[in-house]
Amino acid sequence: MTAARSAPANGYPSPPEPGLTPEEAVARAERIAATLVDRQAETEQRGYYALDTHNEFLGAGLYRLLVPRRYGGYEFGLGTYLRVVSALARGCPSTAWMYTFGAAHAHIAASLFEEAAQDEMFAGGDFICPATVAPVGFAERAEDGGWIIDGVHGYSSGSPYATHFIGHTLVAGEDGEPPTPMMFVVPRAQWRRLDDWGAQLGLKGSGSHSVAIEKAHIPEYFALPGVHMGQTSVVDGTVGQELHGTSLYGGGVLSALQFQFGALAVGMAAGALDAFAELMRARKTIFPPITPRTEDPDYQLHYGEAAGRIATAEAALSDAVRQWEEAAARGPGVFTREVDLRLSTISREAVRLSWSAVSEKLFPTAGSSSVRAGARIERVWRDMSTVHSHAGLSIFLASVANRELAKLVFDVAS
C-alpha cells in the first residue's frame, strides 16, 4: 500500500513524487473532499472512512506531508498541512478528524524522538499515528532496558489504518515521590483496535476507537520518560531540529497540535456555508413577498455574517501559523511556553468564530427540513457540537491555558 521509492545519492529515499508542490497537495485534498460529501452517511455507519478513501490519501501523498524529507516525506510545513485538513473537513468532518489525528503526529514524532526511533517509525514513509494524552497505567522496565507497556487508550482517532500509536503512561516514583508521565510509541503490530466507536452524537465516522496494548515490549528509544505532549518545552532545542536541519521540527509542539481544532472548525463551517448557499439558490421565502432566498435581505444578511466570521477564523489561524513559523525560525530560545500558549488560544478563537457562524446564523435559519437527521447542515452541527466535548478544547483551551498564560505573563507562581 506504500508507493515504491528510489534512493538518491545521500542514501535517503525520495518521496513517491519528488515534484509534488504544496499547492497541488491542497488541490488534491479539495478534489477528494468533493467526493466525500455524498458518502458521509456511509462513513458514519462504518465508523471510519473507506479503504478506497484511505488509498486515495496514500496515492495523493497526504500521509507524508509532515514526514521529514530524510524518510521520503514532503516536509511541506504546518500551513500546507492545515489547509489540507480544512479542505477535507469541508467535505466530511468525520473523515478530516480521522485523517488529521492520524497524520499530524508525524510532526511530534519527528520533533521529539531520537534518530534510532525515527529510523524505525518512518521506515515506511507513510505515517499514520493516533495519539492520546491521558496517562494509562504504569510502565515497567524490561530486562534489556526497554519498557513493558499495558493498558487501553480511549478515543484514539485515526486508528483503523494506523501504522503506530503514541500514548502516555506513568512511571512510579522512587522513595515516595509521585509518579511521572512518560510518552511512548508502539508499532501497529503490538496493539489492537477495539470495536467501540460510533454511538456518539457526532463525528461518528472519525475512527476514534480505543487502542488496547497488552504487555507490549518496546525498546528504550521508543519511550520519553518525563515527557508529556501537552507540557513539552522546546526552549533548549529539539532532536528534530538538529536531525533534520529545519525549524519545522523545532517549534512549539502544543500549538502545532492545537491548530488542528481551528483547521477542522473552519472547514466544517465552510461546508455548512456551502449547504446554506445551495438552499438559498433552491428555495424561496415562506412569508410574503415570496422571492428566492438569494434575493431576500434577511437571508443575505445571514449568509454574509456567517461568511465573514468563517473568513476571519481562517485568517486568524493562518496568521497564527505565520507567527509559529517565525518564532521557530528565530531559534529555540524564542519559542517559550508563553508563546506556545498564546498561539494555541488563537486556534481556540478560530473554533469559536466558526461555531458561532454555524450555531447562530446557519443552523437556525436553514429551515426545519434542512436539519433533519443526515442533512448536511444537521451533520455539521452535530459534528461541531461533539468537537466541543474534546478535553483539549473544552478543558485545556477553555480554562487551563488561559490561567497558565496569565501566570506566565504576570510571573505568578503556580
Sequence and secondary structure as in RCSB ss.txt:
>XXXX:A:sequence
MTAARSAPANGYPSPPEPGLTPEEAVARAERIAATLVDRQAETEQRGYYALDTHNEFLGAGLYRLLVPRRYGGYE
FGLGTYLRVVSALARGCPSTAWMYTFGAAHAHIAASLFEEAAQDEMFAGGDFICPATVAPVGFAERAEDGGWIID
GVHGYSSGSPYATHFIGHTLVAGEDGEPPTPMMFVVPRAQWRRLDDWGAQLGLKGSGSHSVAIEKAHIPEYFALP
GVHMGQTSVVDGTVGQELHGTSLYGGGVLSALQFQFGALAVGMAAGALDAFAELMRARKTIFPPITPRTEDPDYQ
LHYGEAAGRIATAEAALSDAVRQWEEAAARGPGVFTREVDLRLSTISREAVRLSWSAVSEKLFPTAGSSSVRAGA
RIERVWRDMSTVHSHAGLSIFLASVANRELAKLVFDVAS
>XXXX:A:secstr
        TTS    S TT  HHHHHHHHHHHHHHHGGGHHHHHHHTS  HHHHHHHHHHTGGGTTS GGGT   
  HHHHHHHHHHHHHH HHHHHHHHHHHTHHHHHHHHS HHHHHHHTTTS     B  S  SB EE TTS EEEE
EEE   TTGGG SEEEEEEEE  STT   EEEEEEEEGGG EE S  S SSS TTS    EEEEEEEE GGGEEE
T  GGG   TT  HHHHHH SGGGTS HHHHHHHHHHHHHHHHHHHHHHHHHHHHHH B SSSS  BGGG HHHH
HHHHHHHHHHHHHHHHHHHHHHHHHHHHHT GGG  HHHHHHHHHHHHHHHHHHHHIIIIIITTTS GGGGSTT 
HHHHHHHHHHHHTTSHIIIIIIIIIHHHHHHHHHHT   
